[in-house]
Every structure is written in C-alpha cells, then in structure tokens.
Amino acid sequence: MSTGLQFDDEMARRIEGIYVSEDAFRRRRAVLDVLELKSDEQILDIGTGPGFLAHEMADAVGQRGAVLAVDFSDSMLGLARTRCLDRQSVRFQKAEATQLPVPDDSFDVAVSVQVYEYVAEVEKALADAYQNRYDYRRSASLVHAAETSRSAAVLQRAPSLHFDGDYGTIGENPGTAHPTYTAALSLRIPVFQGGKIQSDVQQADAVLAQRQAELEDLRGRIDQEVRTAFLDLDASARQVQVAQSSVQLAGEQLVQARDRFRAGVSGSLEVVESQQAVAGAEEDLISSMYAYNLAKAALARSTGLAEKSVKDFLGVR
C-alpha cells in the first residue's frame, strides 16, 4: 500500500526548500549529536531525501568512512547527488525502505529520519502497534496472568509431597546435651476439596475469558485505528497532489495573464485575478500539507510510536 504522495521534481524542490530552514538544520545537528559518528564508520542513510544529512555525515566519517544513501524517489536522488558531488564517500541507490539492497550487519550505523510515515505497510504497522502500544501490552499481560491463575487452580487437584525436618540439641548444659532430630515425609491428596477446587477453576475460567475478550476487543480497535489512519494518510496525500497541481496551473495562468497584459490584449484586472488565484492555491496547498502532517501524527499515535515519531518530525531530542 502506498501513501499516495509522489515526489516529482516540483515536490522534491519544495521539500528541499523546507530542509534549508533553521528548524531542519537544528534537527540534523541533533541527529548528528546522537549518532556520534567516527571517522571510519560505514553509514546507511535510509530515505536520504535531498541529501542534506548524507552530506553532513560524509564530513563526519571522512575519506576512510562511507555513506550509502537510499531513497525511492528519482527526483530526491537527483537533488542529493547534486548536493554531494564534492563528497566522494557518498554513494546513492534507489530502493524502498522495506526492501534494502544490502546484507545484514554490513553497516556500523543506520539512520532514518522522517521516513516511517511514507512506509505504508498495514501489517507492519499493526505489528508495531501490538508491540509498542502500552494498552495492548497491558491487556496481554492480564491474559497471561489469568492463564497462570487458572493453571494454579487446576494444579490444586494434584497430590503434593511434603518433607519437614528439624535438628537440635537437648540437655541441661552443653556437657550433657544430646543431638535430637525429627524428619517427616507426607503425601497429601485433596480428597475432600473437590468442590472448592472446582469453584476456583470455574472462577479462573471466567476471569480468563473476560481478559481474552478484552484483548480481542482492543486488538480489533487497534486494527481499525491503524487502517483508518492509513486511509486518512492516503486521502490527505492525494489532496496534497491536487493542491500542487492547482498551484502549478494557477502559476501558468498568471504567466499567461502577464504576457497578455504586456501585449496589450488584456487589462490589469486579469493579472490581479490570476495573482489572487495563485494565492488561493498556495493557501490550499498549505492546508493540505497541514492535514497530511496531522494524518501522519494520527498514524504514529495508532501504532504506539507517537513520542518517537513526533521527536523525529520536530527535530528534538
């Protein structure tokens, strides 16, 4: 499943413009501070984008190190290659984040910043949710506790073997003291406790059934939340594409209106109206990008990765 967001040349240039901002620069600094790269390390940059981070990591590892930057967008890779022309230690390869063309244990460091939201695999996201969401892990632990309690209740029917022993001395003073000891081995069979044990087992069965039902209900809600988040993400990504096309079309109409105005075949009113159309299209693009980012946050929340994803997105440690 795809998020629907296509990184064509126009979109790649817009993303590149965002990456030159002060906030993006601080985020890269924070990532590099956490990585603490050494001069001879092999680095895998997953989702390199315009190549800003790859360029700075190449400086950190030097000529003895190497950076392999992968991305699924040809437009992004083109920008990254141009940016890293003076960095011979950086190589580029087109690949999906979920199908990396590298063997295991072949890199010292792997880094991936703001990539998860573009990897739209529902089953992987559900697995992350079941592993990371606290409410699901808590419910699963309650089921395990209920299973253990039921096993303990059933085992009350089993015979039990007991050994008791004691060793000491007896006498009026140490000179006349004699050792003494006792030892007893007993076998206990719960012959007259069948009713109580059966009651305990039935109670444990009821608790276990309740916990299992709660877990399945929560699992179903998580499944619905994740799938809905993916649908919202796909819809908002398509809105971004439509808004991008509207901006491009409005820009072309503005150019044509200016040309007609210069040629004297139309008045300034058409130019003003075209400028208003461009402003409206850009506002729609901003709104659609905002909705897209909200959809990404909702997906991160549904998978239990909200804290990590938000930190990556905002560039904080």
Backbone torsions as a table, in degrees:
resi	resn	phi	psi	omega
1	MET	NA	137.7	-178.7
2	SER	-107.2	150.5	175.9
3	THR	-71.2	-14.9	180.0
4	GLY	87.7	-8.1	-178.8
5	LEU	-88.2	117.5	-177.8
6	GLN	-103.3	128.3	-180.0
7	PHE	-93.9	78.7	175.0
8	ASP	-80.0	-175.9	-176.2
9	ASP	-59.7	-42.6	-178.6
10	GLU	-64.9	-45.4	179.9
11	MET	-65.6	-39.6	179.4
12	ALA	-61.8	-40.5	179.0
13	ARG	-66.7	-36.2	177.9
14	ARG	-66.3	-42.5	177.7
15	ILE	-62.9	-40.0	178.3
16	GLU	-60.5	-38.8	177.3
17	GLY	-63.3	-34.6	177.2
18	ILE	-68.9	-35.3	-175.4
19	TYR	-73.1	-12.0	176.9
20	VAL	-90.9	1.0	-179.4
21	SER	-72.0	163.9	-179.9
22	GLU	-65.4	-37.5	179.5
23	ASP	-63.7	-43.5	179.0
24	ALA	-64.4	-38.7	177.9
25	PHE	-62.7	-43.0	179.0
26	ARG	-64.2	-36.6	178.4
27	ARG	-64.4	-43.5	178.6
28	ARG	-63.4	-39.2	177.3
29	ARG	-61.0	-42.5	-179.9
30	ALA	-64.8	-40.1	178.3
31	VAL	-63.5	-45.4	-179.7
32	LEU	-64.9	-35.9	177.5
33	ASP	-63.6	-39.1	179.8
34	VAL	-70.4	-40.3	-176.2
35	LEU	-68.6	-37.0	-178.3
36	GLU	51.1	56.9	-175.5
37	LEU	-65.6	146.9	177.5
38	LYS	-107.5	164.8	-167.9
39	SER	-70.8	-14.6	-176.8
40	ASP	-121.0	18.9	-174.1
41	GLU	-85.2	152.4	176.1
42	GLN	-99.4	122.5	-171.5
43	ILE	-115.6	137.1	173.1
44	LEU	-112.1	116.5	179.9
45	ASP	-103.5	104.7	-176.6
46	ILE	-91.8	119.5	-176.1
47	GLY	75.8	58.4	-172.0
48	THR	-68.5	-24.2	179.9
49	GLY	64.0	-135.9	-178.9
50	PRO	-73.9	-2.3	172.6
51	GLY	90.5	12.1	-179.1
52	PHE	-63.3	-49.1	-177.9
53	LEU	-66.9	-39.7	178.1
54	ALA	-59.9	-40.9	179.0
55	HIS	-61.0	-45.0	-178.1
56	GLU	-73.5	-33.3	176.6
57	MET	-68.9	-33.0	176.3
58	ALA	-61.9	-38.3	175.8
59	ASP	-63.4	-36.2	-176.5
60	ALA	-72.3	-38.6	-176.6
61	VAL	-88.5	-18.2	177.0
62	GLY	71.3	-168.3	-177.4
63	GLN	-71.7	-24.6	179.7
64	ARG	-78.7	-18.8	177.4
65	GLY	-97.5	-176.8	-180.0
66	ALA	-154.8	150.8	178.4
67	VAL	-127.4	124.1	172.0
68	LEU	-104.2	114.4	-177.8
69	ALA	-104.8	123.0	-179.4
70	VAL	-118.5	148.1	176.3
71	ASP	-159.2	154.4	-179.6
72	PHE	-91.6	-5.5	-176.8
73	SER	-103.1	124.0	176.4
74	ASP	-63.9	-37.4	-179.7
75	SER	-64.7	-43.1	177.6
76	MET	-63.5	-43.8	179.8
77	LEU	-63.1	-34.9	177.4
78	GLY	-63.2	-43.9	177.4
79	LEU	-64.7	-41.8	-178.4
80	ALA	-65.5	-41.0	178.6
81	ARG	-62.4	-42.5	178.7
82	THR	-62.4	-41.5	-178.2
83	ARG	-67.3	-32.3	-173.7
84	CYS	-105.3	23.5	179.4
85	LEU	-58.8	-33.4	-178.4
86	ASP	-90.9	11.9	178.7
87	ARG	-119.3	95.0	-175.6
88	GLN	-70.0	-17.5	-177.5
89	SER	-82.9	-1.6	-178.9
90	VAL	-102.0	126.1	173.3
91	ARG	-114.6	154.8	-176.7
92	PHE	-126.5	146.1	178.3
93	GLN	-152.4	137.7	177.8
94	LYS	-82.8	126.4	-178.9
95	ALA	-166.0	156.1	173.5
96	GLU	-81.6	149.7	179.6
97	ALA	-65.2	-25.5	-179.5
98	THR	-92.2	-3.8	-179.5
99	GLN	-137.1	65.2	-176.7
100	LEU	-72.6	132.6	-176.8
101	PRO	-86.3	46.3	-178.5
102	VAL	-135.2	146.1	177.6
103	PRO	-73.3	160.5	177.9
104	ASP	-65.7	152.2	175.3
105	ASP	58.8	31.8	-179.9
106	SER	-104.6	2.3	179.9
107	PHE	-134.3	150.6	176.6
108	ASP	-80.0	-35.2	-176.7
109	VAL	-139.6	136.8	171.5
110	ALA	-122.3	130.1	-177.8
111	VAL	-128.3	138.7	179.1
112	SER	-146.0	110.1	-176.5
113	VAL	-115.4	124.0	178.2
114	GLN	55.1	51.5	179.0
115	VAL	-117.6	-30.6	-173.1
116	TYR	-55.1	-37.4	-175.3
117	GLU	-66.6	-16.9	178.6
118	TYR	-95.4	-4.6	179.8
119	VAL	-97.5	93.3	-170.7
120	ALA	-97.7	72.5	175.0
121	GLU	-112.8	110.3	-173.3
122	VAL	-62.0	-45.9	-176.5
123	GLU	-63.9	-39.8	176.9
124	LYS	-64.2	-41.6	179.2
125	ALA	-64.7	-38.8	177.7
126	LEU	-65.2	-40.8	177.7
127	ALA	-62.1	-40.6	176.4
128	ASP	-62.4	-40.7	-179.4
129	ALA	-63.7	-44.8	-179.4
130	TYR	-66.4	-27.2	-178.8
131	GLN	-85.8	-33.2	-169.5
132	ASN	-106.1	-22.3	-177.2
133	ARG	-74.9	127.3	-176.2
134	TYR	-65.1	-39.9	-177.5
135	ASP	-64.0	-35.9	178.7
136	TYR	-71.8	-42.7	179.7
137	ARG	-64.7	-36.6	177.3
138	ARG	-65.3	-43.9	179.2
139	SER	-63.8	-39.7	178.2
140	ALA	-65.5	-37.3	178.3
141	SER	-67.8	-33.2	176.2
142	LEU	-66.9	-37.7	175.9
143	VAL	-63.6	-43.9	179.2
144	HIS	-62.2	-40.5	178.1
145	ALA	-64.6	-40.0	178.6
146	ALA	-65.8	-37.9	177.2
147	GLU	-64.7	-40.7	178.1
148	THR	-64.7	-41.1	178.9
149	SER	-64.3	-39.1	178.5
150	ARG	-66.3	-41.8	177.3
151	SER	-60.6	-40.1	178.1
152	ALA	-64.4	-38.6	179.3
153	ALA	-66.2	-40.7	179.3
154	VAL	-66.1	-38.1	-177.3
155	LEU	-69.8	-8.5	175.6
156	GLN	-65.6	-22.2	178.7
157	ARG	-73.7	-20.9	-174.6
158	ALA	-75.9	143.7	174.5
159	PRO	-63.0	151.4	179.8
160	SER	-127.3	140.3	-179.2
161	LEU	-106.4	129.0	-176.3
162	HIS	-125.1	140.4	175.8
163	PHE	-127.2	129.1	178.4
164	ASP	-125.3	138.0	-179.9
165	GLY	-147.3	156.0	-180.0
166	ASP	-151.1	141.1	178.0
167	TYR	-138.8	135.7	179.9
168	GLY	-165.5	-163.4	177.9
169	THR	-130.3	154.0	180.0
170	ILE	-136.4	137.6	-178.9
171	GLY	156.9	163.6	-178.3
172	GLU	-76.5	-29.1	178.4
173	ASN	-149.4	167.8	-176.3
174	PRO	-58.5	-29.9	-178.7
175	GLY	-69.8	-30.5	-178.1
176	THR	-104.2	6.2	-176.9
177	ALA	-72.6	144.9	177.7
178	HIS	-127.4	144.4	178.0
179	PRO	-68.2	146.7	176.3
180	THR	-139.3	146.7	179.9
181	TYR	-153.7	157.1	174.0
182	THR	-136.7	148.3	177.3
183	ALA	-144.9	136.6	-178.9
184	ALA	-142.8	133.2	176.6
185	LEU	-119.7	124.4	-175.5
186	SER	-131.6	147.1	176.4
187	LEU	-115.9	120.4	-177.4
188	ARG	-108.8	126.1	179.2
189	ILE	-119.7	118.6	-176.5
190	PRO	-74.0	74.9	-176.3
191	VAL	-74.7	-41.3	-173.1
192	PHE	-103.2	19.4	-179.5
193	GLN	-117.0	18.1	-177.3
194	GLY	-59.9	-41.3	-179.3
195	GLY	-64.3	-44.0	179.7
196	LYS	-65.0	-42.4	-179.2
197	ILE	-64.8	-41.8	179.0
198	GLN	-62.5	-38.5	176.9
199	SER	-64.1	-42.0	178.5
200	ASP	-63.1	-40.4	-179.9
201	VAL	-65.9	-43.5	179.6
202	GLN	-63.7	-40.1	177.3
203	GLN	-64.1	-42.1	177.9
204	ALA	-65.1	-37.7	176.8
205	ASP	-62.2	-41.5	-179.7
206	ALA	-64.6	-43.2	179.1
207	VAL	-64.6	-42.3	-179.7
208	LEU	-63.1	-43.6	179.3
209	ALA	-62.5	-38.6	178.6
210	GLN	-65.1	-45.6	-179.6
211	ARG	-64.5	-39.5	178.8
212	GLN	-65.5	-39.1	178.0
213	ALA	-64.9	-40.8	178.3
214	GLU	-63.0	-41.1	-179.8
215	LEU	-65.3	-43.5	179.8
216	GLU	-66.1	-38.0	177.3
217	ASP	-63.3	-44.0	178.6
218	LEU	-65.6	-38.8	178.6
219	ARG	-61.3	-41.5	178.0
220	GLY	-65.1	-39.4	178.6
221	ARG	-67.3	-38.7	177.4
222	ILE	-64.2	-42.3	178.2
223	ASP	-59.0	-44.4	179.6
224	GLN	-65.5	-42.7	-179.5
225	GLU	-62.0	-44.1	-177.8
226	VAL	-66.7	-45.8	-178.9
227	ARG	-66.4	-37.8	176.7
228	THR	-65.2	-39.7	178.7
229	ALA	-62.5	-38.9	178.1
230	PHE	-66.6	-40.5	178.4
231	LEU	-64.1	-42.5	177.7
232	ASP	-63.5	-38.9	179.0
233	LEU	-64.8	-41.9	179.8
234	ASP	-66.5	-42.2	179.9
235	ALA	-64.8	-44.0	-179.8
236	SER	-67.2	-34.3	176.9
237	ALA	-64.5	-38.2	177.4
238	ARG	-67.7	-34.7	175.7
239	GLN	-63.0	-38.1	177.4
240	VAL	-62.9	-42.5	179.1
241	GLN	-62.0	-43.9	178.7
242	VAL	-62.2	-43.3	179.5
243	ALA	-63.4	-38.7	177.6
244	GLN	-63.3	-42.0	178.1
245	SER	-64.2	-37.7	179.3
246	SER	-65.5	-40.5	178.3
247	VAL	-63.4	-43.5	179.7
248	GLN	-63.8	-43.7	179.9
249	LEU	-65.0	-43.1	179.1
250	ALA	-63.3	-38.2	177.1
251	GLY	-63.1	-41.6	178.4
252	GLU	-65.1	-40.2	178.3
253	GLN	-65.0	-35.7	177.7
254	LEU	-65.6	-42.0	177.7
255	VAL	-60.9	-43.8	179.7
256	GLN	-65.1	-39.1	179.2
257	ALA	-64.6	-40.0	177.7
258	ARG	-66.3	-39.6	178.1
259	ASP	-62.6	-42.9	178.9
260	ARG	-66.2	-35.4	178.6
261	PHE	-65.8	-42.1	179.0
262	ARG	-65.5	-34.4	-179.7
263	ALA	-77.9	-9.3	177.7
264	GLY	81.5	15.3	-179.0
265	VAL	-96.7	-3.5	177.0
266	SER	-150.4	163.5	-178.8
267	GLY	-92.7	-177.8	-179.0
268	SER	-72.4	-19.4	-179.3
269	LEU	-59.9	-40.2	179.6
270	GLU	-64.3	-37.5	178.6
271	VAL	-66.3	-43.7	179.3
272	VAL	-62.3	-43.7	178.9
273	GLU	-62.9	-37.8	178.2
274	SER	-67.1	-38.8	177.0
275	GLN	-63.8	-39.9	176.7
276	GLN	-64.2	-37.9	177.9
277	ALA	-64.2	-39.9	177.5
278	VAL	-63.5	-44.7	179.6
279	ALA	-62.1	-41.3	178.7
280	GLY	-65.7	-39.8	179.1
281	ALA	-65.6	-40.1	178.6
282	GLU	-67.1	-36.2	176.1
283	GLU	-65.0	-40.3	176.3
284	ASP	-62.9	-37.1	178.7
285	LEU	-64.8	-42.1	178.4
286	ILE	-62.2	-42.9	179.7
287	SER	-64.1	-41.2	-179.9
288	SER	-68.1	-37.0	175.8
289	MET	-65.6	-37.5	176.3
290	TYR	-62.6	-45.6	177.7
291	ALA	-62.8	-36.9	179.1
292	TYR	-65.2	-42.5	178.3
293	ASN	-66.3	-37.2	175.4
294	LEU	-62.7	-39.6	178.5
295	ALA	-64.3	-37.8	176.7
296	LYS	-64.2	-41.3	178.5
297	ALA	-64.7	-38.6	178.3
298	ALA	-65.0	-38.1	177.6
299	LEU	-65.6	-42.9	178.2
300	ALA	-61.8	-40.4	178.6
301	ARG	-64.9	-42.5	-177.1
302	SER	-68.2	-24.7	179.8
303	THR	-95.2	0.8	179.0
304	GLY	78.1	16.2	-178.3
305	LEU	-114.1	23.7	-173.9
306	ALA	-61.2	-45.8	-176.2
307	GLU	-62.6	-47.1	-178.9
308	LYS	-66.8	-44.4	-176.5
309	SER	-67.1	-39.9	179.7
310	VAL	-65.6	-39.3	177.5
311	LYS	-62.6	-43.0	177.5
312	ASP	-63.8	-41.5	-176.2
313	PHE	-68.6	-41.5	-177.9
314	LEU	-85.0	-13.6	178.4
315	GLY	76.4	36.6	178.0
316	VAL	-113.0	162.0	-177.7
317	ARG	-100.9	NA	NA
